[in-house]
């Protein structure tokens, strides 16, 4: 799909992958609607690419009404990138507010964003939805079960809903990064050095470019893993219901 003269909504645009994605999608010719929960980073991201700023909670349907209205009749792609890291301590120490905010952002933002944008994309002749999942959406990450829960839900949602959107000319795919060099990762490391821990951080530009590739190439229901080893991204293969039903 050609994004020239089309509009793209990017969530979590105020930092990390979302900030770089604004630059990458704008360079591909799209007008960016940059959204963040706070107004100042949303405006900064939008101003950097001559885009449109919308602030709001992506788990609130009214935010999505505003985003779709801001994108207008040229909406061609949506990058559902925003998310929270969740909780890394013992399960009995998980407070309800952290649980609710993580589920609302990581799952609610994807489901409500898809629900809001599909009619607009359909009316505009089709388009693409890309979601930031994680390698934790493919393989369980024992260090953060709550994050794993939400990202596996997202990967499953993408694969399950993709066939129903084909006739509308809408694709939906997930980019599944390893550990990315973002403020969220820095917070998760708690001041520890990634190098000292033997962790190879992925440049957020690699993730943004992968999201753009998913949005502009043929295919749907893909879960594309981006690894920290420097190897090429891999479209993960999952068994089907028919595979599991075989004797």
C-alpha atoms as a printed R data frame, in Angstrom:
    type eleno elety resid chain resno       x       y      z
1   ATOM     1    CA   UNK     A     1   0.000   0.000  0.000
2   ATOM     2    CA   UNK     A     2   1.230   3.464 -0.902
3   ATOM     3    CA   UNK     A     3   1.008   5.865  2.044
4   ATOM     4    CA   UNK     A     4   1.503   9.024  0.023
5   ATOM     5    CA   UNK     A     5  -1.341  11.456  0.781
6   ATOM     6    CA   UNK     A     6  -2.739   9.042  3.365
7   ATOM     7    CA   UNK     A     7  -3.062   9.561  7.105
8   ATOM     8    CA   UNK     A     8  -1.674   7.242  9.780
9   ATOM     9    CA   UNK     A     9  -2.604   7.145 13.460
10  ATOM    10    CA   UNK     A    10   0.318   6.269 15.754
11  ATOM    11    CA   UNK     A    11  -0.266   5.626 19.450
12  ATOM    12    CA   UNK     A    12   2.396   5.996 22.101
13  ATOM    13    CA   UNK     A    13   3.967   8.615 19.839
14  ATOM    14    CA   UNK     A    14   5.585  10.643 22.607
15  ATOM    15    CA   UNK     A    15   8.641   8.433 23.076
16  ATOM    16    CA   UNK     A    16  10.470   5.263 22.099
17  ATOM    17    CA   UNK     A    17   9.201   3.262 19.153
18  ATOM    18    CA   UNK     A    18   6.218   5.561 18.644
19  ATOM    19    CA   UNK     A    19   8.357   8.670 18.297
20  ATOM    20    CA   UNK     A    20  10.607   7.052 15.698
21  ATOM    21    CA   UNK     A    21   7.579   5.575 13.916
22  ATOM    22    CA   UNK     A    22   6.215   9.080 13.393
23  ATOM    23    CA   UNK     A    23   9.421   9.952 11.536
24  ATOM    24    CA   UNK     A    24   9.474   6.696  9.537
25  ATOM    25    CA   UNK     A    25   5.829   6.860  8.435
26  ATOM    26    CA   UNK     A    26   6.097  10.576  7.638
27  ATOM    27    CA   UNK     A    27   9.153   9.879  5.489
28  ATOM    28    CA   UNK     A    28   7.013   7.367  3.571
29  ATOM    29    CA   UNK     A    29   4.605  10.175  2.666
30  ATOM    30    CA   UNK     A    30   1.942   9.812  5.341
31  ATOM    31    CA   UNK     A    31   0.410  12.567  7.418
32  ATOM    32    CA   UNK     A    32   0.824  11.483 11.039
33  ATOM    33    CA   UNK     A    33  -1.793  11.758 13.761
34  ATOM    34    CA   UNK     A    34   0.439  11.435 16.813
35  ATOM    35    CA   UNK     A    35  -1.247  10.478 20.047
36  ATOM    36    CA   UNK     A    36  -0.023  10.104 23.599
37  ATOM    37    CA   UNK     A    37  -1.779  10.081 26.943
38  ATOM    38    CA   UNK     A    38  -0.184  13.466 27.707
39  ATOM    39    CA   UNK     A    39  -0.647  16.538 25.530
40  ATOM    40    CA   UNK     A    40   2.928  17.848 25.571
41  ATOM    41    CA   UNK     A    41   4.660  14.733 24.126
42  ATOM    42    CA   UNK     A    42   1.838  14.288 21.602
43  ATOM    43    CA   UNK     A    43   2.382  17.830 20.375
44  ATOM    44    CA   UNK     A    44   6.161  17.418 20.299
45  ATOM    45    CA   UNK     A    45   5.898  14.271 18.180
46  ATOM    46    CA   UNK     A    46   3.376  15.857 15.825
47  ATOM    47    CA   UNK     A    47   5.375  19.059 15.456
48  ATOM    48    CA   UNK     A    48   8.509  17.080 14.574
49  ATOM    49    CA   UNK     A    49   6.789  15.704 11.446
50  ATOM    50    CA   UNK     A    50   4.270  18.464 10.673
51  ATOM    51    CA   UNK     A    51   1.516  16.174 11.874
52  ATOM    52    CA   UNK     A    52  -1.584  16.386 14.035
53  ATOM    53    CA   UNK     A    53  -1.531  15.952 17.820
54  ATOM    54    CA   UNK     A    54  -4.259  14.244 19.830
55  ATOM    55    CA   UNK     A    55  -3.845  13.430 23.508
56  ATOM    56    CA   UNK     A    56  -5.953  10.913 25.366
57  ATOM    57    CA   UNK     A    57  -6.282   7.482 26.920
58  ATOM    58    CA   UNK     A    58  -6.330   4.781 24.240
59  ATOM    59    CA   UNK     A    59  -8.517   2.600 26.473
60  ATOM    60    CA   UNK     A    60 -11.237   5.282 26.285
61  ATOM    61    CA   UNK     A    61 -13.598   4.976 23.273
62  ATOM    62    CA   UNK     A    62 -13.994   8.766 23.185
63  ATOM    63    CA   UNK     A    63 -10.266   9.124 22.463
64  ATOM    64    CA   UNK     A    64 -10.724   6.885 19.452
65  ATOM    65    CA   UNK     A    65 -13.672   8.950 18.222
66  ATOM    66    CA   UNK     A    66 -11.378  11.995 18.323
67  ATOM    67    CA   UNK     A    67  -8.502  10.181 16.606
68  ATOM    68    CA   UNK     A    68 -10.622   8.873 13.749
69  ATOM    69    CA   UNK     A    69 -12.140  12.324 13.261
70  ATOM    70    CA   UNK     A    70  -8.666  13.898 13.208
71  ATOM    71    CA   UNK     A    71  -7.462  11.380 10.603
72  ATOM    72    CA   UNK     A    72 -10.387  12.169  8.312
73  ATOM    73    CA   UNK     A    73 -11.224  10.499  5.034
74  ATOM    74    CA   UNK     A    74  -7.587   9.805  4.126
75  ATOM    75    CA   UNK     A    75  -6.948   7.315  6.929
76  ATOM    76    CA   UNK     A    76  -4.859   4.534  5.454
77  ATOM    77    CA   UNK     A    77  -2.944   2.977  8.341
78  ATOM    78    CA   UNK     A    78  -3.003   2.641 12.107
79  ATOM    79    CA   UNK     A    79  -0.029   1.734 14.272
80  ATOM    80    CA   UNK     A    80  -1.267   0.564 17.679
81  ATOM    81    CA   UNK     A    81   2.011   0.867 19.504
82  ATOM    82    CA   UNK     A    82   1.309   2.228 22.994
83  ATOM    83    CA   UNK     A    83   1.702  -0.107 25.961
84  ATOM    84    CA   UNK     A    84   2.846  -0.593 29.547
85  ATOM    85    CA   UNK     A    85   5.381  -3.023 30.976
86  ATOM    86    CA   UNK     A    86   3.201  -4.307 33.803
87  ATOM    87    CA   UNK     A    87   4.471  -5.959 36.988
88  ATOM    88    CA   UNK     A    88   7.622  -7.957 37.662
89  ATOM    89    CA   UNK     A    89   7.226  -8.840 41.337
90  ATOM    90    CA   UNK     A    90   5.429 -11.694 43.087
91  ATOM    91    CA   UNK     A    91   1.835 -12.137 41.946
92  ATOM    92    CA   UNK     A    92   0.531 -11.449 45.462
93  ATOM    93    CA   UNK     A    93   2.129  -7.986 45.279
94  ATOM    94    CA   UNK     A    94   0.311  -7.048 42.069
95  ATOM    95    CA   UNK     A    95  -1.972  -4.151 42.919
96  ATOM    96    CA   UNK     A    96  -5.263  -3.889 41.084
97  ATOM    97    CA   UNK     A    97  -4.521  -0.471 39.596
98  ATOM    98    CA   UNK     A    98  -1.340  -1.719 37.893
99  ATOM    99    CA   UNK     A    99  -3.203  -4.768 36.609
100 ATOM   100    CA   UNK     A   100  -6.080  -2.706 35.248
101 ATOM   101    CA   UNK     A   101  -3.931  -0.026 33.620
102 ATOM   102    CA   UNK     A   102  -1.706  -2.628 31.934
103 ATOM   103    CA   UNK     A   103  -4.610  -4.630 30.552
104 ATOM   104    CA   UNK     A   104  -6.444  -1.466 29.485
105 ATOM   105    CA   UNK     A   105  -3.443  -0.097 27.595
106 ATOM   106    CA   UNK     A   106  -2.001  -3.277 26.106
107 ATOM   107    CA   UNK     A   107  -5.230  -5.079 25.227
108 ATOM   108    CA   UNK     A   108  -7.961  -2.444 25.411
109 ATOM   109    CA   UNK     A   109  -6.031   0.030 23.282
110 ATOM   110    CA   UNK     A   110  -5.629  -2.586 20.542
111 ATOM   111    CA   UNK     A   111  -9.190  -3.901 20.581
112 ATOM   112    CA   UNK     A   112 -10.839  -0.479 20.836
113 ATOM   113    CA   UNK     A   113  -8.458   0.991 18.273
114 ATOM   114    CA   UNK     A   114  -9.264  -1.780 15.820
115 ATOM   115    CA   UNK     A   115 -12.993  -1.432 16.484
116 ATOM   116    CA   UNK     A   116 -12.886   2.307 15.861
117 ATOM   117    CA   UNK     A   117 -10.621   2.295 12.801
118 ATOM   118    CA   UNK     A   118 -11.978  -0.630 10.769
119 ATOM   119    CA   UNK     A   119 -15.124   1.236  9.612
120 ATOM   120    CA   UNK     A   120 -13.052   4.268  8.597
121 ATOM   121    CA   UNK     A   121 -10.493   2.148  6.735
122 ATOM   122    CA   UNK     A   122 -13.291   0.240  5.023
123 ATOM   123    CA   UNK     A   123 -14.936   3.489  3.923
124 ATOM   124    CA   UNK     A   124 -11.603   4.700  2.550
125 ATOM   125    CA   UNK     A   125 -11.123   1.597  0.414
126 ATOM   126    CA   UNK     A   126  -9.001  -0.436  2.835
127 ATOM   127    CA   UNK     A   127  -5.746  -0.008  4.683
128 ATOM   128    CA   UNK     A   128  -3.482  -1.514  7.302
129 ATOM   129    CA   UNK     A   129  -3.378  -1.983 11.046
130 ATOM   130    CA   UNK     A   130  -0.108  -2.853 12.767
131 ATOM   131    CA   UNK     A   131   0.194  -3.683 16.458
132 ATOM   132    CA   UNK     A   132   3.274  -3.680 18.657
133 ATOM   133    CA   UNK     A   133   3.210  -7.045 20.425
134 ATOM   134    CA   UNK     A   134   6.476  -8.567 21.675
135 ATOM   135    CA   UNK     A   135   8.492 -11.739 21.519
136 ATOM   136    CA   UNK     A   136   6.620 -12.331 24.791
137 ATOM   137    CA   UNK     A   137   3.538 -12.605 22.591
138 ATOM   138    CA   UNK     A   138   5.131 -15.652 20.973
139 ATOM   139    CA   UNK     A   139   7.182 -17.218 23.780
140 ATOM   140    CA   UNK     A   140   6.323 -16.788 27.460
141 ATOM   141    CA   UNK     A   141   8.576 -14.372 29.327
142 ATOM   142    CA   UNK     A   142   8.860 -15.641 32.897
143 ATOM   143    CA   UNK     A   143  10.185 -12.286 34.104
144 ATOM   144    CA   UNK     A   144   6.835 -10.580 33.557
145 ATOM   145    CA   UNK     A   145   3.767 -12.834 33.389
146 ATOM   146    CA   UNK     A   146   1.320  -9.883 33.206
147 ATOM   147    CA   UNK     A   147   3.119  -8.411 30.200
148 ATOM   148    CA   UNK     A   148   3.214 -11.887 28.635
149 ATOM   149    CA   UNK     A   149  -0.542 -12.247 29.218
150 ATOM   150    CA   UNK     A   150  -1.325  -9.031 27.379
151 ATOM   151    CA   UNK     A   151   1.062  -9.547 24.487
152 ATOM   152    CA   UNK     A   152  -0.074 -13.120 23.837
153 ATOM   153    CA   UNK     A   153  -3.634 -11.805 23.852
154 ATOM   154    CA   UNK     A   154  -2.640  -9.209 21.262
155 ATOM   155    CA   UNK     A   155  -0.878 -11.743 19.021
156 ATOM   156    CA   UNK     A   156  -3.879 -14.057 19.229
157 ATOM   157    CA   UNK     A   157  -6.289 -11.230 18.473
158 ATOM   158    CA   UNK     A   158  -4.326 -10.210 15.385
159 ATOM   159    CA   UNK     A   159  -4.222 -13.727 13.995
160 ATOM   160    CA   UNK     A   160  -7.869 -14.436 14.812
161 ATOM   161    CA   UNK     A   161  -9.379 -11.266 13.366
162 ATOM   162    CA   UNK     A   162  -7.229 -11.007 10.235
163 ATOM   163    CA   UNK     A   163  -9.312 -13.332  8.005
164 ATOM   164    CA   UNK     A   164 -12.515 -11.402  8.705
165 ATOM   165    CA   UNK     A   165 -10.988  -8.170  7.363
166 ATOM   166    CA   UNK     A   166  -9.602  -9.506  4.087
167 ATOM   167    CA   UNK     A   167 -12.722  -8.757  2.038
168 ATOM   168    CA   UNK     A   168 -12.590  -5.145  3.253
169 ATOM   169    CA   UNK     A   169  -9.046  -4.764  1.952
170 ATOM   170    CA   UNK     A   170  -7.735  -4.329  5.498
171 ATOM   171    CA   UNK     A   171  -4.628  -6.082  6.772
172 ATOM   172    CA   UNK     A   172  -3.676  -6.479 10.424
173 ATOM   173    CA   UNK     A   173  -0.276  -7.658 11.605
174 ATOM   174    CA   UNK     A   174   1.873  -7.639 14.740
175 ATOM   175    CA   UNK     A   175   5.504  -6.662 15.100
176 ATOM   176    CA   UNK     A   176   7.041  -8.683 17.931
177 ATOM   177    CA   UNK     A   177  10.256  -7.052 19.143
178 ATOM   178    CA   UNK     A   178  12.851  -8.425 21.477
179 ATOM   179    CA   UNK     A   179  14.304  -5.932 23.951
180 ATOM   180    CA   UNK     A   180  14.255  -2.449 22.446
181 ATOM   181    CA   UNK     A   181  16.291   0.581 23.471
182 ATOM   182    CA   UNK     A   182  13.401   2.657 24.825
183 ATOM   183    CA   UNK     A   183  12.522   4.519 28.042
184 ATOM   184    CA   UNK     A   184  10.235   1.607 29.002
185 ATOM   185    CA   UNK     A   185  13.159  -0.802 28.790
186 ATOM   186    CA   UNK     A   186  15.368   1.540 30.813
187 ATOM   187    CA   UNK     A   187  12.695   1.647 33.508
188 ATOM   188    CA   UNK     A   188  12.342  -2.138 33.451
189 ATOM   189    CA   UNK     A   189  16.109  -2.550 33.907
190 ATOM   190    CA   UNK     A   190  15.919  -0.393 37.009
191 ATOM   191    CA   UNK     A   191  19.217   1.347 36.366
192 ATOM   192    CA   UNK     A   192  21.119  -1.799 35.413
193 ATOM   193    CA   UNK     A   193  23.259  -1.716 32.287
194 ATOM   194    CA   UNK     A   194  22.032  -3.780 29.359
195 ATOM   195    CA   UNK     A   195  25.645  -4.436 28.379
196 ATOM   196    CA   UNK     A   196  26.509  -5.712 31.853
197 ATOM   197    CA   UNK     A   197  23.509  -8.056 31.693
198 ATOM   198    CA   UNK     A   198  24.547  -9.340 28.284
199 ATOM   199    CA   UNK     A   199  21.410  -7.965 26.649
200 ATOM   200    CA   UNK     A   200  21.545  -6.731 23.067
201 ATOM   201    CA   UNK     A   201  19.182  -3.791 22.697
202 ATOM   202    CA   UNK     A   202  17.360  -3.293 19.408
203 ATOM   203    CA   UNK     A   203  17.311   0.140 17.807
204 ATOM   204    CA   UNK     A   204  13.692   1.413 17.836
205 ATOM   205    CA   UNK     A   205  14.162   2.469 14.221
206 ATOM   206    CA   UNK     A   206  14.344  -1.219 13.276
207 ATOM   207    CA   UNK     A   207  10.938  -1.781 14.861
208 ATOM   208    CA   UNK     A   208   9.393   1.281 13.224
209 ATOM   209    CA   UNK     A   209  10.698   0.202  9.823
210 ATOM   210    CA   UNK     A   210   9.331  -3.301 10.360
211 ATOM   211    CA   UNK     A   211   5.934  -1.813 11.223
212 ATOM   212    CA   UNK     A   212   6.035   0.249  8.030
213 ATOM   213    CA   UNK     A   213   6.949  -2.837  6.001
214 ATOM   214    CA   UNK     A   214   4.024  -4.768  7.484
215 ATOM   215    CA   UNK     A   215   1.689  -1.878  6.700
216 ATOM   216    CA   UNK     A   216   2.771  -1.545  3.072
217 ATOM   217    CA   UNK     A   217   3.342  -5.127  1.887
218 ATOM   218    CA   UNK     A   218   1.050  -8.022  1.039
219 ATOM   219    CA   UNK     A   219   0.037 -10.378  3.824
220 ATOM   220    CA   UNK     A   220  -2.083 -10.334  6.943
221 ATOM   221    CA   UNK     A   221  -2.201 -12.014 10.341
222 ATOM   222    CA   UNK     A   222   1.590 -11.974 10.496
223 ATOM   223    CA   UNK     A   223   3.491 -11.974 13.796
224 ATOM   224    CA   UNK     A   224   6.927 -10.750 12.818
225 ATOM   225    CA   UNK     A   225   9.655 -11.321 15.399
226 ATOM   226    CA   UNK     A   226  12.511  -8.821 15.441
227 ATOM   227    CA   UNK     A   227  15.465 -10.295 17.282
228 ATOM   228    CA   UNK     A   228  18.325  -8.654 19.102
229 ATOM   229    CA   UNK     A   229  20.912 -10.814 17.333
230 ATOM   230    CA   UNK     A   230  20.979  -8.679 14.227
231 ATOM   231    CA   UNK     A   231  19.375 -11.422 12.142
232 ATOM   232    CA   UNK     A   232  16.488 -10.686  9.784
233 ATOM   233    CA   UNK     A   233  12.924 -10.466 11.135
234 ATOM   234    CA   UNK     A   234  11.042 -13.766 11.132
235 ATOM   235    CA   UNK     A   235   7.328 -14.327 10.504
236 ATOM   236    CA   UNK     A   236   6.483 -16.772 13.264
237 ATOM   237    CA   UNK     A   237   4.754 -19.991 12.258
238 ATOM   238    CA   UNK     A   238   1.850 -21.176 14.402
239 ATOM   239    CA   UNK     A   239  -0.078 -24.441 14.207
240 ATOM   240    CA   UNK     A   240  -3.654 -24.210 12.971
241 ATOM   241    CA   UNK     A   241  -6.819 -25.679 14.437
242 ATOM   242    CA   UNK     A   242  -6.681 -28.342 11.732
243 ATOM   243    CA   UNK     A   243  -3.108 -29.239 12.725
244 ATOM   244    CA   UNK     A   244  -4.129 -29.742 16.340
245 ATOM   245    CA   UNK     A   245  -7.203 -31.764 15.399
246 ATOM   246    CA   UNK     A   246  -5.259 -34.308 13.406
247 ATOM   247    CA   UNK     A   247  -4.969 -37.784 14.880
